[in-house]
Amino acid sequence: MLLYVLLSLALETRHVVSFPFMLNHPGVDSSLLTKRSQHERRQTTCPNNPNHQGAVPFNLQFPYTGAQNGLPGTQIGGIVVPDVNDVAHKFDPPGPLDIRGPCPGLNTAANHHFISHDGITNYAELLDAQQNLYNVGYDLASLLAAIGVALTGDPVTTKMSIGCDASSRTSVTGSLLGSEGGLDAHNKFEADTSLTRSDYFLAQPNDFSFNATLFGMMAATAGGNFNLPNMALYMSQRYDQSKADNPNFYFGPKTILLYGAASFLFELFPSLGIEGTPNLAIQKFFFGATDVGGGKFVFNNAEQIPPKGWLNRRRAMTLVDVATDFVQMYGMHPVPLGGNVGKNNFNAMGSFGTAVKDGQFSLDINDAICLLYQIATDNVPDSLNSVLTLPIEALKFTTGKLNPIFEQYGCALKLT
């Protein structure tokens, strides 16, 4: 969710190619692939708060994990957040001019001023917020921030929107080079089979707002315990649902990020993280959900840290942790990668590097880690008929941030 999974559309170049697994599939109408890319559904207006203020500055009185200026903190948690005396980080609901998006973790960070309250944030803020609020490890925080800025924001200014397209405020040229879609942009972080957001082409009501029906479905599946097995089951249910209902359904390599987002519900959201209890009461605070009875919920626009002594996790959550969670969740309910070309016409993907073999994710933890690196630095399919090609500005940004972190895992590093 990630806490976030993205490239400046102002700088983005898309090479539309037909994949071999599509060309070799009998009975595929390639004209449908072209029609697929013609659908564009964007938020028509994006809130614009003229009073942009950055995250609350670092305060030695309330250091949390000590992260500041985009540098590593102590990575030692078990800390009450926010401190009872830290009024600057008290819950502050968004106003009509503030941007919020599909990631409850980032919306919560904005509502507590760990990132800019108006929803226009930057790379350093994202690193500090993940560490100080949730005790995300510096390696994982760097990955999520780099993907977010590169794929949905601006690698030159290092700014991004946590929701809608705010190119005039994130781009170095005021959007003259094109659109920087923010986290709402489809198939970057937001994607089909999201936990609580509709599929892009179904638009119920859109792909970035809270969907109370899906939250209720997730709560029913979890049965009060949003642990790894139950979240794995729900991910499988969402896959089946999207595949059946969405004629433009797509489930590609980037969907590893959705499993990462699902893991945050039991790794980061409970008090003390993985040591805590991932119950419905906790999730309702982070998702801004109010229970109205009968298994139904409504959005209250109040995504927040649970009050009364919530503690972040003691040990920082690392790349290895998120990759391990992914392998376990996907391994419980493995499903083929690919997408629909019209209803009831699913086309499976072939292989993609070492991470996707014969249309399924590898269950090797190191393959998962290197796929996360590849998403941030390489050309990755983002629909059945297109590959996202990273421009040099974005590639320099992501490799500069991530190569020192990923070299220890033996991933094939990109050089610029």
C-alpha positions as CSV (number, residue, x, y, z in Angstrom):
1,M,0.0,0.0,0.0
2,L,2.8,1.3,0.9
3,L,2.8,2.5,1.7
4,Y,3.1,3.0,-1.8
5,V,4.2,1.4,-5.7
6,L,6.0,4.8,-9.8
7,L,7.6,7.5,-13.2
8,S,7.1,10.9,-14.1
9,L,4.6,10.7,-16.9
10,A,6.1,14.0,-17.9
11,L,9.2,12.0,-18.7
12,E,7.6,8.6,-19.3
13,T,8.0,6.8,-22.7
14,R,5.8,3.8,-23.4
15,H,6.9,1.3,-26.1
16,V,3.8,-0.6,-27.1
17,V,4.8,-4.1,-28.0
18,S,2.9,-7.3,-28.3
19,F,4.3,-10.0,-26.0
20,P,5.1,-13.4,-27.4
21,F,2.7,-15.1,-25.1
22,M,0.0,-13.0,-26.7
23,L,1.0,-13.5,-30.3
24,N,1.2,-17.2,-29.9
25,H,-2.2,-17.5,-28.3
26,P,-4.8,-18.7,-30.8
27,G,-7.9,-16.7,-31.2
28,V,-6.7,-13.4,-29.7
29,D,-8.1,-10.3,-31.3
30,S,-5.2,-7.9,-31.2
31,S,-7.5,-5.0,-31.9
32,L,-8.8,-5.4,-28.4
33,L,-5.3,-4.7,-27.1
34,T,-5.3,-1.4,-28.9
35,K,-8.7,-0.5,-27.6
36,R,-7.6,-1.3,-24.1
37,S,-5.0,1.5,-24.1
38,Q,-7.5,4.0,-25.3
39,H,-9.4,4.1,-21.9
40,E,-8.2,6.9,-19.7
41,R,-9.9,7.6,-16.5
42,R,-8.4,10.4,-14.4
43,Q,-9.6,12.6,-11.6
44,T,-10.9,15.7,-13.4
45,T,-9.8,18.1,-10.7
46,C,-7.0,17.8,-8.2
47,P,-7.3,19.7,-4.9
48,N,-4.8,22.5,-4.6
49,N,-3.9,23.9,-1.2
50,P,-2.1,27.2,-1.7
51,N,-0.7,26.9,1.9
52,H,1.7,24.1,1.3
53,Q,3.6,23.2,4.4
54,G,6.1,20.4,4.7
55,A,6.2,17.7,7.3
56,V,6.6,18.8,10.9
57,P,10.3,19.4,11.4
58,F,12.4,16.9,13.3
59,N,12.2,17.5,17.1
60,L,14.8,16.1,19.5
61,Q,12.1,16.1,22.2
62,F,10.2,13.5,20.1
63,P,12.8,11.8,17.9
64,Y,10.9,8.5,17.4
65,T,13.5,6.4,15.4
66,G,15.6,9.5,14.8
67,A,15.2,9.6,11.0
68,Q,15.7,13.0,9.5
69,N,16.7,14.5,6.2
70,G,16.2,11.2,4.4
71,L,18.9,9.5,6.3
72,P,18.8,6.2,8.3
73,G,17.3,6.3,11.8
74,T,18.1,4.0,14.6
75,Q,15.7,1.3,13.3
76,I,14.8,0.6,16.9
77,G,11.1,1.0,17.6
78,G,8.5,0.0,20.2
79,I,7.8,3.7,20.6
80,V,4.5,5.4,21.3
81,V,3.5,7.4,18.2
82,P,2.6,10.1,18.5
83,D,3.9,10.9,21.9
84,V,1.2,12.1,24.2
85,N,2.8,15.5,24.4
86,D,3.6,15.8,20.7
87,V,0.8,18.0,19.7
88,A,2.4,18.7,16.3
89,H,1.7,15.1,15.2
90,K,-1.9,14.8,16.6
91,F,-4.5,13.7,14.1
92,D,-5.5,16.5,11.8
93,P,-8.2,15.5,9.2
94,P,-7.7,16.6,5.6
95,G,-9.5,19.6,4.3
96,P,-11.2,20.0,0.9
97,L,-8.0,21.4,-0.6
98,D,-5.8,18.5,0.6
99,I,-4.9,15.5,-1.6
100,R,-5.5,11.9,-0.4
101,G,-5.1,8.8,-2.4
102,P,-5.3,5.0,-2.5
103,C,-2.7,4.2,0.2
104,P,-4.0,4.3,3.8
105,G,-0.5,4.3,5.2
106,L,0.4,7.5,3.4
107,N,-2.9,9.1,4.0
108,T,-2.5,8.5,7.8
109,A,1.1,9.9,7.6
110,A,-0.3,13.1,6.0
111,N,-3.1,13.3,8.6
112,H,-0.5,13.3,11.3
113,H,2.0,15.7,9.6
114,F,4.7,13.1,9.1
115,I,4.5,14.1,5.5
116,S,3.1,17.3,4.0
117,H,-0.5,17.6,5.1
118,D,-1.6,18.8,1.6
119,G,-0.5,15.5,0.1
120,I,2.5,16.9,-2.0
121,T,5.5,15.1,-0.5
122,N,9.1,14.3,-1.5
123,Y,11.6,11.6,-1.2
124,A,13.2,12.7,2.1
125,E,9.8,13.1,3.8
126,L,8.8,9.7,2.7
127,L,12.0,8.1,4.1
128,D,11.6,9.9,7.4
129,A,7.9,9.2,7.8
130,Q,8.2,5.5,7.1
131,Q,10.9,5.1,9.6
132,N,9.6,7.3,12.4
133,L,6.0,6.4,12.2
134,Y,6.0,2.7,11.3
135,N,9.6,1.7,11.8
136,V,10.1,0.6,8.2
137,G,13.7,-0.3,7.7
138,Y,15.9,2.0,5.7
139,D,16.3,-0.5,2.8
140,L,12.5,-1.0,2.3
141,A,11.7,2.7,2.9
142,S,14.2,3.6,0.2
143,L,12.7,1.2,-2.3
144,L,9.1,2.4,-1.7
145,A,10.1,6.1,-1.8
146,A,12.2,5.6,-4.9
147,I,9.5,3.8,-6.8
148,G,6.9,6.3,-5.7
149,V,8.9,9.3,-6.9
150,A,10.2,7.7,-10.0
151,L,7.0,6.2,-11.3
152,T,4.3,8.7,-10.2
153,G,6.3,11.9,-9.4
154,D,9.3,13.8,-10.5
155,P,12.9,12.4,-10.1
156,V,14.3,15.9,-10.6
157,T,12.4,17.7,-7.9
158,T,11.9,14.4,-6.0
159,K,8.3,15.4,-5.3
160,M,5.1,13.3,-5.8
161,S,1.4,13.5,-5.1
162,I,0.0,10.8,-2.7
163,G,-3.2,10.9,-4.9
164,C,-4.2,12.8,-8.0
165,D,-2.2,14.4,-10.8
166,A,-0.6,17.5,-9.3
167,S,2.0,18.0,-12.0
168,S,2.0,21.8,-11.7
169,R,3.3,21.4,-8.1
170,T,5.5,18.3,-8.5
171,S,7.2,18.9,-11.8
172,V,10.3,21.1,-12.3
173,T,8.7,22.5,-15.5
174,G,5.1,22.9,-14.2
175,S,3.9,19.9,-16.2
176,L,5.1,21.2,-19.6
177,L,6.7,17.8,-20.2
178,G,3.6,15.9,-19.5
179,S,1.5,14.4,-16.7
180,E,2.9,13.1,-13.4
181,G,0.0,10.9,-12.3
182,G,0.5,10.6,-8.6
183,L,-0.3,7.4,-6.7
184,D,-3.7,7.4,-8.4
185,A,-2.0,6.5,-11.7
186,H,-3.0,3.1,-12.9
187,N,-0.6,0.1,-12.9
188,K,2.1,1.9,-11.0
189,F,1.2,1.4,-7.4
190,E,-2.6,1.3,-7.8
191,A,-3.6,-1.8,-9.8
192,D,-6.4,-4.3,-10.3
193,T,-7.1,-6.6,-7.3
194,S,-6.4,-3.8,-4.8
195,L,-7.5,-4.5,-1.2
196,T,-10.1,-1.7,-0.9
197,R,-10.0,0.1,-4.3
198,S,-12.0,-0.8,-7.4
199,D,-10.3,-2.0,-10.6
200,Y,-9.5,0.9,-12.9
201,F,-11.8,-0.1,-15.7
202,L,-14.7,-0.9,-13.5
203,A,-14.7,2.6,-11.8
204,Q,-16.9,1.8,-8.8
205,P,-16.7,4.8,-8.3
206,N,-13.0,5.0,-9.3
207,D,-9.8,3.3,-8.7
208,F,-8.4,5.5,-5.9
209,S,-11.3,6.1,-3.4
210,F,-12.2,3.8,-0.5
211,N,-14.6,1.1,-1.6
212,A,-16.8,0.1,1.4
213,T,-18.0,-3.1,-0.2
214,L,-14.4,-4.3,-0.7
215,F,-13.5,-3.4,2.9
216,G,-16.5,-5.4,4.1
217,M,-15.5,-8.3,1.9
218,M,-11.9,-8.2,3.4
219,A,-13.3,-7.9,6.9
220,A,-15.6,-10.9,6.4
221,T,-12.7,-13.0,5.0
222,A,-10.4,-12.0,7.8
223,G,-13.0,-12.9,10.4
224,G,-11.5,-10.4,12.8
225,N,-7.9,-11.5,12.2
226,F,-6.0,-9.8,9.4
227,N,-3.1,-12.2,9.6
228,L,-0.9,-13.6,6.8
229,P,-3.1,-16.6,5.9
230,N,-6.3,-14.6,5.9
231,M,-4.8,-11.8,3.8
232,A,-3.4,-14.4,1.4
233,L,-6.9,-15.9,1.0
234,Y,-8.4,-12.4,0.4
235,M,-5.8,-11.6,-2.2
236,S,-6.8,-14.8,-4.0
237,Q,-10.5,-13.9,-3.7
238,R,-9.8,-10.5,-5.2
239,Y,-7.9,-12.1,-8.1
240,D,-10.9,-14.4,-8.9
241,Q,-13.3,-11.5,-8.6
242,S,-11.4,-9.2,-10.8
243,K,-10.7,-11.8,-13.4
244,A,-14.4,-12.7,-13.6
245,D,-15.8,-9.1,-13.6
246,N,-13.2,-7.0,-15.4
247,P,-12.9,-7.5,-19.1
248,N,-9.6,-5.4,-19.0
249,F,-8.2,-7.2,-15.9
250,Y,-4.4,-7.2,-15.7
251,F,-2.2,-9.0,-13.2
252,G,1.4,-8.5,-14.0
253,P,4.9,-8.4,-12.3
254,K,4.1,-5.2,-10.4
255,T,1.4,-6.9,-8.5
256,I,4.1,-8.1,-6.1
257,L,3.6,-4.6,-4.6
258,L,-0.1,-5.4,-3.8
259,Y,1.1,-8.4,-1.7
260,G,3.5,-6.0,0.1
261,A,0.6,-3.6,0.8
262,A,-1.4,-6.5,2.2
263,S,1.4,-7.4,4.5
264,F,1.3,-4.0,6.1
265,L,-2.0,-4.9,7.7
266,F,-0.3,-7.4,10.0
267,E,3.3,-6.2,9.9
268,L,2.9,-2.4,10.5
269,F,-0.7,-1.5,11.5
270,P,-1.1,-3.3,14.7
271,S,0.4,-1.8,17.9
272,L,3.9,-3.3,18.0
273,G,3.5,-4.4,14.4
274,I,4.0,-8.2,13.8
275,E,4.0,-8.8,17.6
276,G,0.6,-7.2,17.9
277,T,-3.0,-8.2,17.0
278,P,-4.1,-7.3,13.5
279,N,-7.8,-7.0,14.4
280,L,-10.7,-5.1,12.8
281,A,-10.6,-2.3,15.3
282,I,-7.0,-1.4,14.3
283,Q,-7.7,-1.6,10.5
284,K,-10.8,0.7,10.8
285,F,-8.6,3.5,12.1
286,F,-6.0,3.2,9.3
287,F,-8.6,2.8,6.5
288,G,-11.0,5.4,7.9
289,A,-13.8,2.9,8.1
290,T,-16.9,3.2,10.3
291,D,-18.9,0.0,11.0
292,V,-22.6,0.7,10.4
293,G,-23.7,-2.9,11.2
294,G,-24.6,-5.9,9.2
295,G,-21.1,-6.3,7.8
296,K,-21.3,-2.9,6.1
297,F,-18.9,0.1,6.4
298,V,-18.7,3.7,5.4
299,F,-15.7,5.9,4.8
300,N,-15.3,8.6,7.5
301,N,-12.3,10.5,6.0
302,A,-10.4,10.1,9.2
303,E,-7.5,7.7,8.4
304,Q,-5.3,7.9,11.5
305,I,-3.0,6.2,14.0
306,P,-5.1,4.4,16.6
307,P,-5.3,6.6,19.7
308,K,-4.4,5.6,23.3
309,G,-0.8,4.4,23.2
310,W,-0.2,2.8,19.8
311,L,3.4,1.7,19.4
312,N,5.3,1.2,16.2
313,R,7.0,-2.2,15.6
314,R,10.1,-3.0,17.7
315,R,12.3,-4.4,14.9
316,A,12.4,-2.5,11.6
317,M,10.6,-4.2,8.7
318,T,13.1,-5.0,5.9
319,L,13.2,-6.0,2.3
320,V,13.7,-9.6,3.4
321,D,10.6,-9.4,5.5
322,V,8.4,-8.1,2.7
323,A,9.8,-10.6,0.2
324,T,9.3,-13.4,2.7
325,D,5.7,-12.4,3.3
326,F,5.1,-12.2,-0.4
327,V,6.5,-15.7,-1.1
328,Q,4.4,-17.2,1.8
329,M,1.1,-15.4,0.7
330,Y,1.5,-16.1,-3.0
331,G,2.6,-19.7,-2.3
332,M,-0.6,-20.4,-0.4
333,H,-2.7,-19.4,-3.4
334,P,-0.6,-19.2,-6.6
335,V,-2.4,-17.7,-9.6
336,P,-1.3,-17.2,-13.2
337,L,0.0,-13.8,-14.3
338,G,-1.6,-12.2,-17.4
339,G,-4.9,-10.5,-18.2
340,N,-8.2,-10.5,-19.9
341,V,-8.7,-9.5,-23.5
342,G,-12.5,-9.1,-23.2
343,K,-14.6,-10.9,-20.7
344,N,-13.9,-14.6,-20.1
345,N,-10.8,-14.4,-22.3
346,F,-7.8,-14.7,-20.0
347,N,-4.3,-14.7,-21.6
348,A,-1.6,-16.1,-19.4
349,M,1.9,-14.4,-19.3
350,G,5.0,-16.4,-20.1
351,S,8.3,-15.9,-18.3
352,F,9.9,-12.7,-17.1
353,G,13.5,-12.8,-15.9
354,T,14.0,-15.2,-13.0
355,A,11.0,-13.9,-11.0
356,V,8.2,-15.1,-13.3
357,K,8.5,-18.6,-14.7
358,D,5.8,-20.1,-16.9
359,G,3.3,-17.4,-15.9
360,Q,3.7,-17.7,-12.1
361,F,5.9,-15.9,-9.6
362,S,9.0,-17.6,-8.3
363,L,8.8,-18.7,-4.7
364,D,12.5,-17.8,-4.1
365,I,12.9,-14.9,-1.7
366,N,15.9,-13.5,-3.5
367,D,14.0,-13.6,-6.8
368,A,11.3,-11.5,-5.1
369,I,13.8,-9.0,-3.8
370,C,15.4,-8.6,-7.2
371,L,12.0,-8.2,-8.9
372,L,11.3,-5.3,-6.6
373,Y,14.6,-3.7,-7.7
374,Q,13.7,-4.4,-11.4
375,I,10.4,-2.7,-11.0
376,A,12.2,0.5,-9.9
377,T,15.0,0.3,-12.5
378,D,14.1,-1.7,-15.5
379,N,11.5,-2.1,-18.3
380,V,8.5,-3.9,-16.8
381,P,5.2,-4.9,-18.5
382,D,2.5,-2.6,-17.2
383,S,-0.3,-4.0,-19.3
384,L,-0.9,-6.8,-21.7
385,N,0.3,-4.7,-24.6
386,S,2.9,-2.3,-23.3
387,V,6.2,-2.0,-21.4
388,L,7.1,0.9,-19.2
389,T,10.5,2.1,-20.3
390,L,12.3,4.3,-17.8
391,P,13.8,7.5,-19.1
392,I,17.4,8.3,-18.2
393,E,16.4,10.9,-15.5
394,A,14.4,8.4,-13.6
395,L,16.9,5.6,-14.1
396,K,19.7,7.7,-12.7
397,F,17.5,8.6,-9.7
398,T,16.5,5.1,-8.8
399,T,19.8,3.4,-9.4
400,G,21.6,6.1,-7.4
401,K,19.3,5.4,-4.5
402,L,18.9,1.7,-4.7
403,N,22.1,0.2,-6.1
404,P,24.1,0.5,-2.8
405,I,21.2,-1.3,-1.1
406,F,20.5,-4.1,-3.5
407,E,24.1,-5.1,-4.4
408,Q,24.2,-7.4,-1.3
409,Y,21.5,-9.6,-2.8
410,G,23.3,-10.4,-6.1
411,C,20.7,-8.7,-8.3
412,A,21.8,-7.6,-11.7
413,L,22.3,-3.9,-11.1
414,K,21.6,-1.3,-13.8
415,L,24.5,1.1,-14.5
416,T,24.0,4.6,-15.9
